[in-house]
Amino acid sequence: MSMSPTVIILACLGFFLDQSVWAHVGGQDKPFCSAWPSAVVPQGGHVTLRCHYRRGFNIFTLYKKDGVPVPELYNRIFWNSFLISPVTPAHAGTYRCRGFHPHSPTEWSAPSNPLVIMVTGLYEKPSLTARPGPTVRAGENVTLSCSSQSSFDIYHLSREGEAHELRLPAVPSINGTFQADFPLGPATHGETYRCFGSFHGSPYEWSDPSDPLPVSVTGNPSSSWPSPTEPSFKTGIARHLHAVIRYSVAIILFTILPFFLLHRWCSKKKMLL
């Protein structure tokens, strides 16, 4: 049994649209888990966990992969979001969610991306200093040193307004502290930094943040922050543009197809007359 050109065109167009939508969100059956306002949360604060699935259909289950279990997650189904308040050290760890299939009550999606919640304020704050100093010339190499009398295993350096962080192991220094040096490379523009300390046994439980360290740069500014794992702004624009082009093509096809079918119908009608 052969299929008509019209059916083939509609089938291909439907497949095209479905692939466009799910390519944009990162997978056909994989929800996206996020934290608001941040995945780095002070002890006693609050954080909202969200699971984004199937274009706004946000019924989901949530579970914790490591660390101390969270009883309030057991055998529960959530709608849109889950508020953790107040946050305790037990909430630190890795979370995933599964989205609910609207047309199959017993079927759930594949697990989402891992979402790591870091809880701060469990230990005394470290100190953060800059070499050669907090004010440098444009193009001059800058190194930030995080140190403490506490024997932290890992130091985490964050830049104000950034979700990601840099981490380095702590090493004993000659003055009796435990230290990590973060080479940031040539300075290009001013930013404010903080650092945290943690231990191997509880990697998601961090110290209080260091005092903020503003680094000022004299000279012509440009953009620079070591972020090999984060997509660039241009990459984001390119992906968005690609999605827009695909949707535009689909809309054009939907607009032209009815006229094409009507023209064929009219032509056959004339031939019969």
DRENPA-3360 file (N, C-alpha, C; in nm, 2 decimals, always signed):
BEGIN
1 = MSMSPTVI = +0.09/-0.12/+0.00/+0.00/+0.00/+0.00/+0.09/+0.12/+0.00 ~ +0.08/+0.21/-0.10/+0.16/+0.33/-0.11/+0.09/+0.45/-0.04 ~ +0.18/+0.53/+0.01/+0.13/+0.65/+0.08/+0.13/+0.77/-0.01 ~ +0.03/+0.86/+0.00/+0.02/+0.97/-0.09/+0.13/+1.07/-0.05 ~ +0.17/+1.16/-0.14/+0.27/+1.26/-0.11/+0.23/+1.35/+0.00 ~ +0.10/+1.38/+0.02/+0.05/+1.46/+0.12/+0.07/+1.40/+0.26 ~ +0.04/+1.27/+0.28/+0.07/+1.20/+0.40/+0.21/+1.20/+0.44 ~ +0.30/+1.18/+0.34/+0.44/+1.17/+0.36/+0.49/+1.31/+0.41;
9 = ILACLGFF = +0.45/+1.42/+0.34/+0.49/+1.55/+0.38/+0.45/+1.58/+0.52 ~ +0.32/+1.55/+0.56/+0.28/+1.58/+0.69/+0.35/+1.49/+0.80 ~ +0.38/+1.37/+0.77/+0.46/+1.29/+0.86/+0.60/+1.34/+0.88 ~ +0.66/+1.38/+0.77/+0.80/+1.43/+0.78/+0.80/+1.56/+0.86 ~ +0.69/+1.65/+0.84/+0.69/+1.78/+0.91/+0.66/+1.76/+1.05 ~ +0.58/+1.66/+1.09/+0.55/+1.63/+1.23/+0.68/+1.59/+1.30 ~ +0.75/+1.50/+1.23/+0.88/+1.45/+1.29/+0.98/+1.56/+1.31 ~ +0.98/+1.65/+1.21/+1.07/+1.76/+1.21/+1.05/+1.85/+1.33;
17 = LDQSVWAH = +0.92/+1.88/+1.35/+0.88/+1.97/+1.46/+0.91/+1.91/+1.60 ~ +0.88/+1.78/+1.61/+0.91/+1.71/+1.73/+1.05/+1.71/+1.77 ~ +1.14/+1.68/+1.67/+1.28/+1.68/+1.69/+1.33/+1.82/+1.72 ~ +1.28/+1.92/+1.66/+1.32/+2.06/+1.69/+1.29/+2.09/+1.84 ~ +1.17/+2.06/+1.88/+1.14/+2.09/+2.02/+1.23/+2.02/+2.12 ~ +1.25/+1.89/+2.10/+1.32/+1.82/+2.20/+1.47/+1.84/+2.19 ~ +1.52/+1.87/+2.07/+1.66/+1.91/+2.05/+1.69/+2.03/+2.13 ~ +1.59/+2.12/+2.13/+1.61/+2.25/+2.20/+1.62/+2.24/+2.35;
25 = VGGQDKPF = +1.55/+2.14/+2.41/+1.55/+2.13/+2.56/+1.65/+2.02/+2.60 ~ +1.72/+1.96/+2.51/+1.83/+1.87/+2.54/+1.80/+1.73/+2.55 ~ +1.69/+1.68/+2.49/+1.66/+1.54/+2.49/+1.52/+1.51/+2.48 ~ +1.48/+1.39/+2.42/+1.34/+1.36/+2.40/+1.27/+1.32/+2.52 ~ +1.34/+1.26/+2.62/+1.27/+1.21/+2.74/+1.35/+1.24/+2.86 ~ +1.41/+1.35/+2.87/+1.50/+1.38/+2.98/+1.46/+1.52/+3.04 ~ +1.41/+1.53/+3.16/+1.38/+1.66/+3.22/+1.50/+1.73/+3.26 ~ +1.48/+1.86/+3.30/+1.59/+1.94/+3.34/+1.57/+1.99/+3.48;
33 = CSAWPSAV = +1.66/+1.96/+3.57/+1.65/+2.00/+3.72/+1.73/+2.12/+3.75 ~ +1.67/+2.22/+3.82/+1.74/+2.34/+3.85/+1.71/+2.39/+3.99 ~ +1.79/+2.48/+4.04/+1.77/+2.54/+4.17/+1.76/+2.69/+4.17 ~ +1.67/+2.74/+4.25/+1.65/+2.89/+4.25/+1.65/+2.93/+4.40 ~ +1.71/+3.04/+4.44/+1.79/+3.13/+4.35/+1.93/+3.08/+4.32 ~ +1.98/+2.98/+4.39/+2.12/+2.94/+4.36/+2.13/+2.80/+4.42 ~ +2.23/+2.72/+4.36/+2.25/+2.59/+4.41/+2.35/+2.59/+4.53 ~ +2.41/+2.71/+4.56/+2.49/+2.73/+4.68/+2.41/+2.80/+4.78;
41 = VPQGGHVT = +2.37/+2.73/+4.89/+2.27/+2.79/+4.98/+2.33/+2.79/+5.12 ~ +2.32/+2.91/+5.20/+2.36/+2.91/+5.33/+2.28/+2.83/+5.43 ~ +2.34/+2.77/+5.53/+2.26/+2.69/+5.63/+2.16/+2.78/+5.69 ~ +2.03/+2.73/+5.70/+1.92/+2.81/+5.75/+1.85/+2.89/+5.64 ~ +1.90/+2.89/+5.52/+1.83/+2.96/+5.41/+1.73/+2.87/+5.34 ~ +1.70/+2.91/+5.22/+1.60/+2.83/+5.15/+1.64/+2.82/+5.00 ~ +1.59/+2.71/+4.94/+1.62/+2.69/+4.79/+1.50/+2.62/+4.73 ~ +1.46/+2.65/+4.61/+1.35/+2.58/+4.54/+1.41/+2.50/+4.43;
49 = LRCHYRRG = +1.37/+2.37/+4.43/+1.41/+2.28/+4.33/+1.30/+2.27/+4.22 ~ +1.34/+2.28/+4.10/+1.24/+2.27/+3.99/+1.27/+2.17/+3.89 ~ +1.17/+2.10/+3.83/+1.19/+2.00/+3.73/+1.11/+2.04/+3.61 ~ +1.18/+2.07/+3.50/+1.12/+2.12/+3.38/+1.10/+2.00/+3.28 ~ +0.98/+1.97/+3.24/+0.96/+1.85/+3.16/+0.84/+1.87/+3.06 ~ +0.86/+1.83/+2.94/+0.76/+1.82/+2.84/+0.68/+1.95/+2.82 ~ +0.76/+2.06/+2.80/+0.70/+2.19/+2.76/+0.60/+2.24/+2.87 ~ +0.64/+2.23/+3.00/+0.56/+2.29/+3.10/+0.48/+2.19/+3.18;
57 = FNIFTLYK = +0.48/+2.06/+3.14/+0.41/+1.96/+3.21/+0.49/+1.91/+3.33 ~ +0.48/+1.97/+3.45/+0.58/+1.96/+3.55/+0.53/+1.88/+3.68 ~ +0.48/+1.76/+3.65/+0.46/+1.67/+3.76/+0.58/+1.58/+3.77 ~ +0.64/+1.57/+3.89/+0.77/+1.49/+3.89/+0.79/+1.43/+4.03 ~ +0.88/+1.34/+4.03/+0.93/+1.28/+4.16/+1.08/+1.33/+4.17 ~ +1.12/+1.34/+4.29/+1.26/+1.40/+4.32/+1.33/+1.30/+4.42 ~ +1.45/+1.27/+4.39/+1.53/+1.18/+4.48/+1.67/+1.23/+4.49 ~ +1.73/+1.19/+4.61/+1.87/+1.23/+4.64/+1.96/+1.11/+4.62;
65 = KDGVPVPE = +2.07/+1.14/+4.55/+2.16/+1.03/+4.51/+2.26/+1.00/+4.61 ~ +2.31/+1.09/+4.70/+2.42/+1.06/+4.79/+2.40/+1.14/+4.92 ~ +2.49/+1.12/+5.01/+2.48/+1.19/+5.14/+2.36/+1.14/+5.23 ~ +2.32/+1.22/+5.32/+2.21/+1.19/+5.41/+2.08/+1.19/+5.34 ~ +1.99/+1.08/+5.36/+1.86/+1.08/+5.30/+1.77/+1.19/+5.34 ~ +1.68/+1.23/+5.25/+1.59/+1.34/+5.29/+1.45/+1.28/+5.29 ~ +1.39/+1.25/+5.41/+1.26/+1.18/+5.43/+1.15/+1.25/+5.35 ~ +1.15/+1.38/+5.35/+1.03/+1.45/+5.28/+1.02/+1.42/+5.13;
73 = LYNRIFWN = +1.12/+1.35/+5.07/+1.11/+1.32/+4.93/+1.05/+1.19/+4.91 ~ +1.04/+1.10/+5.01/+1.00/+0.96/+4.99/+0.85/+0.95/+4.94 ~ +0.83/+0.88/+4.84/+0.70/+0.84/+4.79/+0.61/+0.97/+4.77 ~ +0.67/+1.07/+4.72/+0.59/+1.20/+4.70/+0.60/+1.24/+4.56 ~ +0.49/+1.30/+4.51/+0.49/+1.35/+4.37/+0.47/+1.50/+4.39 ~ +0.55/+1.58/+4.31/+0.55/+1.72/+4.33/+0.50/+1.79/+4.20 ~ +0.44/+1.91/+4.22/+0.39/+1.98/+4.10/+0.48/+2.11/+4.09 ~ +0.55/+2.12/+3.98/+0.62/+2.24/+3.94/+0.75/+2.26/+4.02;
81 = SFLISPVT = +0.74/+2.26/+4.16/+0.86/+2.29/+4.24/+0.85/+2.23/+4.38 ~ +0.97/+2.23/+4.44/+0.98/+2.18/+4.58/+1.06/+2.27/+4.66 ~ +1.01/+2.33/+4.77/+1.08/+2.43/+4.85/+1.15/+2.36/+4.97 ~ +1.28/+2.38/+4.98/+1.35/+2.33/+5.10/+1.38/+2.45/+5.19 ~ +1.32/+2.45/+5.31/+1.34/+2.56/+5.40/+1.30/+2.51/+5.54 ~ +1.39/+2.53/+5.64/+1.52/+2.58/+5.63/+1.62/+2.48/+5.58 ~ +1.72/+2.52/+5.51/+1.82/+2.43/+5.46/+1.91/+2.38/+5.57 ~ +1.94/+2.25/+5.58/+2.03/+2.20/+5.68/+2.15/+2.12/+5.61;
89 = PAHAGTYR = +2.25/+2.08/+5.68/+2.36/+2.01/+5.61/+2.31/+1.88/+5.55 ~ +2.20/+1.82/+5.60/+2.15/+1.70/+5.54/+2.10/+1.72/+5.40 ~ +2.06/+1.84/+5.36/+2.01/+1.87/+5.23/+2.12/+1.88/+5.12 ~ +2.25/+1.89/+5.17/+2.36/+1.89/+5.07/+2.37/+1.76/+5.00 ~ +2.40/+1.77/+4.87/+2.41/+1.65/+4.79/+2.36/+1.66/+4.65 ~ +2.35/+1.55/+4.58/+2.31/+1.54/+4.44/+2.17/+1.50/+4.42 ~ +2.09/+1.57/+4.35/+1.95/+1.55/+4.32/+1.92/+1.52/+4.18 ~ +1.82/+1.43/+4.15/+1.77/+1.41/+4.01/+1.62/+1.41/+4.02;
97 = CRGFHPHS = +1.55/+1.44/+3.91/+1.41/+1.42/+3.91/+1.37/+1.34/+3.79 ~ +1.24/+1.29/+3.79/+1.18/+1.21/+3.68/+1.05/+1.28/+3.65 ~ +1.02/+1.31/+3.53/+0.90/+1.37/+3.49/+0.79/+1.27/+3.46 ~ +0.67/+1.31/+3.48/+0.55/+1.22/+3.46/+0.50/+1.23/+3.32 ~ +0.47/+1.11/+3.26/+0.42/+1.11/+3.12/+0.27/+1.14/+3.13 ~ +0.22/+1.24/+3.07/+0.08/+1.28/+3.08/-0.02/+1.18/+3.03 ~ +0.03/+1.09/+2.93/-0.06/+1.00/+2.87/-0.04/+0.85/+2.92 ~ +0.04/+0.84/+3.02/+0.07/+0.71/+3.07/+0.09/+0.72/+3.22;
105 = PTEWSAPS = -0.01/+0.70/+3.30/+0.00/+0.72/+3.45/+0.10/+0.64/+3.52 ~ +0.14/+0.53/+3.46/+0.24/+0.44/+3.53/+0.38/+0.46/+3.48 ~ +0.40/+0.55/+3.38/+0.53/+0.57/+3.32/+0.60/+0.70/+3.35 ~ +0.73/+0.69/+3.38/+0.81/+0.81/+3.42/+0.92/+0.83/+3.32 ~ +0.97/+0.95/+3.31/+1.08/+0.98/+3.22/+1.21/+0.92/+3.26 ~ +1.31/+0.94/+3.18/+1.45/+0.91/+3.22/+1.49/+1.01/+3.33 ~ +1.59/+0.98/+3.41/+1.64/+1.07/+3.51/+1.69/+1.20/+3.45 ~ +1.67/+1.31/+3.52/+1.72/+1.44/+3.48/+1.87/+1.45/+3.49;
113 = NPLVIMVT = +1.93/+1.56/+3.46/+2.07/+1.60/+3.49/+2.09/+1.60/+3.64 ~ +2.21/+1.57/+3.69/+2.23/+1.58/+3.83/+2.24/+1.73/+3.87 ~ +2.17/+1.76/+3.99/+2.18/+1.89/+4.04/+2.24/+1.88/+4.18 ~ +2.35/+1.95/+4.20/+2.43/+1.94/+4.32/+2.39/+2.07/+4.41 ~ +2.35/+2.04/+4.53/+2.32/+2.15/+4.63/+2.43/+2.16/+4.73 ~ +2.50/+2.27/+4.73/+2.60/+2.30/+4.83/+2.55/+2.38/+4.95 ~ +2.57/+2.34/+5.07/+2.53/+2.41/+5.19/+2.65/+2.48/+5.25 ~ +2.64/+2.61/+5.27/+2.76/+2.68/+5.33/+2.73/+2.72/+5.47;
121 = GLYEKPSL = +2.84/+2.76/+5.54/+2.82/+2.81/+5.68/+2.85/+2.71/+5.78 ~ +2.91/+2.60/+5.75/+2.94/+2.49/+5.84/+3.07/+2.50/+5.92 ~ +3.16/+2.58/+5.86/+3.30/+2.59/+5.92/+3.34/+2.74/+5.91 ~ +3.44/+2.77/+5.99/+3.49/+2.91/+5.99/+3.54/+2.95/+5.85 ~ +3.52/+3.08/+5.82/+3.55/+3.13/+5.68/+3.70/+3.13/+5.66 ~ +3.75/+3.10/+5.54/+3.89/+3.12/+5.50/+3.92/+3.27/+5.47 ~ +4.04/+3.30/+5.44/+4.08/+3.43/+5.39/+4.12/+3.43/+5.25 ~ +4.10/+3.53/+5.17/+4.12/+3.54/+5.03/+4.21/+3.67/+5.00;
129 = TARPGPTV = +4.32/+3.65/+4.94/+4.41/+3.76/+4.90/+4.45/+3.75/+4.76 ~ +4.50/+3.86/+4.70/+4.53/+3.87/+4.56/+4.68/+3.90/+4.55 ~ +4.75/+3.84/+4.45/+4.89/+3.87/+4.41/+4.89/+3.91/+4.27 ~ +4.95/+4.02/+4.23/+5.04/+4.11/+4.32/+4.96/+4.20/+4.41 ~ +4.83/+4.21/+4.39/+4.75/+4.30/+4.48/+4.61/+4.31/+4.43 ~ +4.52/+4.37/+4.50/+4.38/+4.38/+4.46/+4.36/+4.48/+4.34 ~ +4.46/+4.56/+4.31/+4.45/+4.66/+4.20/+4.57/+4.63/+4.10 ~ +4.54/+4.59/+3.98/+4.65/+4.55/+3.88/+4.62/+4.62/+3.75;
137 = RAGENVTL = +4.73/+4.62/+3.67/+4.71/+4.68/+3.53/+4.65/+4.57/+3.44 ~ +4.58/+4.62/+3.34/+4.53/+4.53/+3.24/+4.64/+4.45/+3.17 ~ +4.61/+4.31/+3.17/+4.71/+4.22/+3.11/+4.81/+4.17/+3.21 ~ +4.81/+4.22/+3.33/+4.90/+4.16/+3.44/+4.84/+4.04/+3.50 ~ +4.92/+3.93/+3.52/+4.87/+3.81/+3.57/+4.83/+3.82/+3.72 ~ +4.72/+3.76/+3.75/+4.66/+3.77/+3.89/+4.65/+3.63/+3.94 ~ +4.68/+3.61/+4.07/+4.67/+3.48/+4.14/+4.59/+3.51/+4.27 ~ +4.48/+3.44/+4.30/+4.41/+3.45/+4.42/+4.45/+3.34/+4.51;
145 = SCSSQSSF = +4.48/+3.37/+4.64/+4.52/+3.27/+4.74/+4.41/+3.26/+4.84 ~ +4.36/+3.14/+4.86/+4.26/+3.11/+4.97/+4.33/+3.03/+5.07 ~ +4.32/+3.07/+5.20/+4.40/+3.00/+5.31/+4.32/+3.00/+5.44 ~ +4.35/+2.91/+5.53/+4.29/+2.90/+5.66/+4.37/+2.82/+5.75 ~ +4.35/+2.84/+5.88/+4.42/+2.76/+5.98/+4.35/+2.62/+5.99 ~ +4.23/+2.61/+5.94/+4.16/+2.48/+5.94/+4.22/+2.39/+5.82 ~ +4.22/+2.26/+5.85/+4.29/+2.17/+5.75/+4.19/+2.13/+5.64 ~ +4.14/+2.23/+5.57/+4.05/+2.20/+5.46/+4.12/+2.11/+5.35;
153 = DIYHLSRE = +4.04/+2.03/+5.28/+4.10/+1.95/+5.18/+4.09/+2.02/+5.04 ~ +3.98/+2.09/+5.02/+3.95/+2.15/+4.89/+3.91/+2.30/+4.92 ~ +3.95/+2.39/+4.83/+3.90/+2.53/+4.83/+3.82/+2.55/+4.70 ~ +3.72/+2.63/+4.71/+3.63/+2.66/+4.60/+3.63/+2.81/+4.58 ~ +3.66/+2.86/+4.46/+3.66/+3.00/+4.43/+3.54/+3.03/+4.34 ~ +3.47/+3.13/+4.38/+3.35/+3.18/+4.30/+3.36/+3.32/+4.27 ~ +3.31/+3.36/+4.15/+3.30/+3.50/+4.11/+3.16/+3.55/+4.13 ~ +3.14/+3.67/+4.18/+3.01/+3.72/+4.21/+2.93/+3.72/+4.08;
161 = GEAHELRL = +2.81/+3.66/+4.09/+2.72/+3.66/+3.98/+2.73/+3.53/+3.89 ~ +2.83/+3.44/+3.92/+2.85/+3.32/+3.84/+2.80/+3.20/+3.92 ~ +2.74/+3.11/+3.84/+2.69/+2.98/+3.90/+2.80/+2.88/+3.92 ~ +2.90/+2.88/+3.84/+3.00/+2.78/+3.85/+3.11/+2.83/+3.94 ~ +3.20/+2.73/+3.98/+3.31/+2.77/+4.07/+3.44/+2.69/+4.02 ~ +3.55/+2.74/+4.06/+3.68/+2.68/+4.04/+3.72/+2.61/+4.17 ~ +3.78/+2.49/+4.16/+3.82/+2.42/+4.28/+3.97/+2.37/+4.27 ~ +4.04/+2.37/+4.38/+4.17/+2.32/+4.39/+4.20/+2.26/+4.53;
169 = PAVPSING = +4.29/+2.15/+4.53/+4.32/+2.09/+4.66/+4.40/+2.19/+4.75 ~ +4.38/+2.18/+4.88/+4.45/+2.26/+4.97/+4.59/+2.19/+5.00 ~ +4.69/+2.27/+5.02/+4.82/+2.22/+5.06/+4.88/+2.30/+5.18 ~ +4.95/+2.23/+5.26/+5.01/+2.30/+5.38/+5.11/+2.41/+5.33 ~ +5.11/+2.52/+5.39/+5.20/+2.63/+5.36/+5.31/+2.64/+5.47 ~ +5.41/+2.72/+5.45/+5.52/+2.73/+5.54/+5.48/+2.81/+5.67 ~ +5.37/+2.88/+5.66/+5.33/+2.96/+5.78/+5.22/+2.89/+5.86 ~ +5.20/+2.76/+5.84/+5.11/+2.67/+5.92/+4.97/+2.67/+5.87;
177 = TFQADFPL = +4.94/+2.74/+5.76/+4.80/+2.74/+5.71/+4.79/+2.64/+5.60 ~ +4.66/+2.62/+5.56/+4.64/+2.53/+5.44/+4.58/+2.62/+5.33 ~ +4.65/+2.61/+5.21/+4.63/+2.71/+5.11/+4.61/+2.65/+4.97 ~ +4.54/+2.73/+4.88/+4.53/+2.69/+4.74/+4.55/+2.82/+4.66 ~ +4.63/+2.82/+4.56/+4.65/+2.94/+4.47/+4.58/+2.92/+4.34 ~ +4.49/+3.01/+4.31/+4.41/+3.01/+4.18/+4.47/+3.11/+4.08 ~ +4.55/+3.06/+3.98/+4.60/+3.15/+3.88/+4.49/+3.19/+3.78 ~ +4.45/+3.31/+3.77/+4.35/+3.36/+3.69/+4.40/+3.41/+3.55;
185 = GPATHGET = +4.53/+3.42/+3.54/+4.59/+3.47/+3.41/+4.58/+3.62/+3.40 ~ +4.60/+3.67/+3.28/+4.60/+3.81/+3.26/+4.47/+3.88/+3.30 ~ +4.48/+3.99/+3.38/+4.37/+4.06/+3.42/+4.31/+4.14/+3.31 ~ +4.18/+4.15/+3.30/+4.11/+4.22/+3.19/+4.00/+4.32/+3.24 ~ +3.93/+4.28/+3.35/+3.83/+4.37/+3.41/+3.81/+4.33/+3.55 ~ +3.76/+4.43/+3.63/+3.74/+4.41/+3.77/+3.62/+4.32/+3.80 ~ +3.64/+4.23/+3.91/+3.54/+4.14/+3.95/+3.55/+4.13/+4.11 ~ +3.45/+4.07/+4.17/+3.46/+4.04/+4.31/+3.45/+3.89/+4.33;
193 = YRCFGSFH = +3.54/+3.84/+4.42/+3.56/+3.70/+4.44/+3.53/+3.66/+4.59 ~ +3.50/+3.53/+4.61/+3.49/+3.47/+4.74/+3.54/+3.33/+4.73 ~ +3.59/+3.28/+4.84/+3.63/+3.14/+4.84/+3.57/+3.06/+4.96 ~ +3.56/+2.93/+4.95/+3.50/+2.84/+5.05/+3.60/+2.73/+5.07 ~ +3.59/+2.66/+5.19/+3.67/+2.54/+5.22/+3.58/+2.43/+5.24 ~ +3.62/+2.30/+5.21/+3.54/+2.18/+5.24/+3.64/+2.07/+5.26 ~ +3.58/+1.95/+5.31/+3.65/+1.83/+5.34/+3.61/+1.72/+5.24 ~ +3.70/+1.62/+5.22/+3.67/+1.51/+5.13/+3.55/+1.43/+5.17;
201 = GSPYEWSD = +3.54/+1.41/+5.31/+3.43/+1.33/+5.36/+3.29/+1.40/+5.34 ~ +3.28/+1.53/+5.32/+3.16/+1.60/+5.30/+3.18/+1.71/+5.20 ~ +3.19/+1.67/+5.07/+3.23/+1.77/+4.97/+3.13/+1.87/+4.93 ~ +3.00/+1.85/+4.97/+2.90/+1.95/+4.94/+2.86/+2.04/+5.07 ~ +2.94/+2.02/+5.17/+2.92/+2.10/+5.29/+3.04/+2.19/+5.31 ~ +3.01/+2.32/+5.28/+3.12/+2.42/+5.27/+3.13/+2.51/+5.40 ~ +3.24/+2.58/+5.41/+3.26/+2.68/+5.51/+3.17/+2.80/+5.49 ~ +3.18/+2.90/+5.58/+3.13/+3.03/+5.55/+3.21/+3.09/+5.43;
209 = PSDPLPVS = +3.16/+3.18/+5.36/+3.24/+3.24/+5.25/+3.34/+3.34/+5.31 ~ +3.46/+3.35/+5.24/+3.55/+3.45/+5.28/+3.49/+3.59/+5.26 ~ +3.56/+3.68/+5.32/+3.52/+3.82/+5.29/+3.53/+3.85/+5.14 ~ +3.44/+3.92/+5.08/+3.45/+3.95/+4.94/+3.58/+4.02/+4.91 ~ +3.64/+3.99/+4.80/+3.76/+4.05/+4.75/+3.74/+4.11/+4.62 ~ +3.73/+4.25/+4.61/+3.72/+4.31/+4.48/+3.86/+4.33/+4.42 ~ +3.87/+4.29/+4.29/+3.99/+4.30/+4.21/+3.96/+4.41/+4.11 ~ +4.04/+4.52/+4.11/+4.02/+4.63/+4.02/+4.13/+4.62/+3.91;
217 = VTGNPSSS = +4.10/+4.66/+3.79/+4.19/+4.65/+3.68/+4.19/+4.79/+3.61 ~ +4.31/+4.84/+3.60/+4.33/+4.97/+3.53/+4.37/+4.94/+3.38 ~ +4.31/+5.01/+3.29/+4.33/+4.99/+3.15/+4.21/+4.95/+3.07 ~ +4.22/+4.90/+2.95/+4.11/+4.87/+2.87/+4.05/+4.74/+2.91 ~ +3.92/+4.73/+2.94/+3.85/+4.61/+2.98/+3.82/+4.52/+2.87 ~ +3.81/+4.39/+2.89/+3.76/+4.29/+2.80/+3.71/+4.17/+2.89 ~ +3.67/+4.07/+2.83/+3.61/+3.96/+2.91/+3.70/+3.84/+2.93 ~ +3.71/+3.79/+3.05/+3.80/+3.68/+3.07/+3.76/+3.62/+3.21;
225 = WPSPTEPS = +3.73/+3.49/+3.21/+3.71/+3.41/+3.33/+3.73/+3.26/+3.29 ~ +3.82/+3.19/+3.36/+3.85/+3.05/+3.32/+3.73/+2.97/+3.34 ~ +3.66/+2.93/+3.23/+3.54/+2.85/+3.24/+3.53/+2.75/+3.12 ~ +3.62/+2.65/+3.12/+3.62/+2.56/+3.01/+3.50/+2.47/+3.00 ~ +3.41/+2.46/+3.10/+3.30/+2.37/+3.09/+3.17/+2.45/+3.07 ~ +3.17/+2.58/+3.07/+3.05/+2.66/+3.05/+3.04/+2.71/+2.90 ~ +2.92/+2.70/+2.84/+2.90/+2.75/+2.71/+2.92/+2.90/+2.70 ~ +2.98/+2.95/+2.59/+3.00/+3.09/+2.57/+2.87/+3.16/+2.53;
233 = FKTGIARH = +2.87/+3.29/+2.54/+2.75/+3.36/+2.50/+2.72/+3.35/+2.35 ~ +2.83/+3.35/+2.27/+2.82/+3.33/+2.13/+2.76/+3.19/+2.09 ~ +2.81/+3.09/+2.17/+2.75/+2.96/+2.15/+2.60/+2.95/+2.18 ~ +2.56/+3.02/+2.28/+2.42/+3.03/+2.32/+2.34/+3.09/+2.21 ~ +2.39/+3.20/+2.15/+2.33/+3.27/+2.04/+2.31/+3.18/+1.92 ~ +2.42/+3.11/+1.89/+2.42/+3.02/+1.77/+2.32/+2.92/+1.79 ~ +2.31/+2.86/+1.91/+2.21/+2.75/+1.93/+2.07/+2.81/+1.92 ~ +2.05/+2.93/+1.98/+1.91/+2.99/+1.97/+1.88/+3.02/+1.83;
241 = LHAVIRYS = +1.97/+3.07/+1.75/+1.95/+3.11/+1.61/+1.91/+2.98/+1.53 ~ +1.98/+2.87/+1.56/+1.96/+2.75/+1.49/+1.81/+2.70/+1.51 ~ +1.77/+2.71/+1.64/+1.63/+2.67/+1.67/+1.53/+2.76/+1.60 ~ +1.56/+2.89/+1.60/+1.47/+2.99/+1.54/+1.45/+2.96/+1.39 ~ +1.57/+2.92/+1.32/+1.56/+2.89/+1.18/+1.48/+2.77/+1.15 ~ +1.50/+2.67/+1.24/+1.42/+2.54/+1.22/+1.27/+2.57/+1.24 ~ +1.24/+2.65/+1.34/+1.09/+2.68/+1.36/+1.04/+2.76/+1.24 ~ +1.12/+2.85/+1.19/+1.07/+2.94/+1.08/+1.05/+2.85/+0.96;
249 = VAIILFTI = +1.14/+2.76/+0.93/+1.11/+2.67/+0.82/+0.99/+2.59/+0.83 ~ +0.96/+2.54/+0.96/+0.84/+2.47/+0.98/+0.71/+2.55/+0.96 ~ +0.72/+2.67/+1.01/+0.60/+2.76/+0.99/+0.58/+2.79/+0.84 ~ +0.69/+2.81/+0.77/+0.67/+2.84/+0.62/+0.61/+2.72/+0.55 ~ +0.66/+2.60/+0.59/+0.60/+2.48/+0.53/+0.45/+2.46/+0.56 ~ +0.41/+2.49/+0.68/+0.27/+2.48/+0.72/+0.19/+2.59/+0.65 ~ +0.25/+2.70/+0.61/+0.18/+2.81/+0.54/+0.16/+2.77/+0.39 ~ +0.27/+2.71/+0.33/+0.26/+2.68/+0.19/+0.18/+2.56/+0.16;
257 = LPFFLLHR = +0.19/+2.46/+0.25/+0.13/+2.33/+0.22/-0.02/+2.34/+0.19 ~ -0.10/+2.41/+0.26/-0.25/+2.42/+0.23/-0.27/+2.48/+0.09 ~ -0.19/+2.58/+0.05/-0.20/+2.63/-0.09/-0.17/+2.53/-0.19 ~ -0.06/+2.45/-0.17/-0.02/+2.35/-0.26/-0.13/+2.24/-0.28 ~ -0.19/+2.20/-0.16/-0.30/+2.10/-0.17/-0.42/+2.16/-0.24 ~ -0.45/+2.29/-0.21/-0.57/+2.35/-0.28/-0.55/+2.36/-0.43 ~ -0.42/+2.39/-0.47/-0.39/+2.40/-0.61/-0.41/+2.27/-0.68 ~ -0.36/+2.16/-0.62/-0.38/+2.03/-0.68/-0.52/+1.99/-0.69;
265 = WCSKKKML = -0.60/+2.03/-0.59/-0.75/+1.99/-0.59/-0.82/+2.07/-0.70 ~ -0.78/+2.20/-0.72/-0.84/+2.28/-0.82/-0.80/+2.23/-0.96 ~ -0.68/+2.19/-0.98/-0.64/+2.13/-1.11/-0.71/+2.01/-1.15 ~ -0.73/+1.92/-1.05/-0.80/+1.80/-1.08/-0.95/+1.83/-1.11 ~ -1.00/+1.93/-1.04/-1.14/+1.97/-1.07/-1.16/+2.02/-1.21 ~ -1.06/+2.10/-1.26/-1.07/+2.15/-1.40/-1.06/+2.04/-1.50 ~ -0.97/+1.94/-1.47/-0.96/+1.83/-1.56/-1.08/+1.75/-1.57 ~ -1.15/+1.73/-1.46/-1.28/+1.65/-1.46/-1.39/+1.73/-1.54;
273 = L = -1.38/+1.86/-1.53/-1.48/+1.94/-1.61/-1.45/+1.95/-1.76;
% end
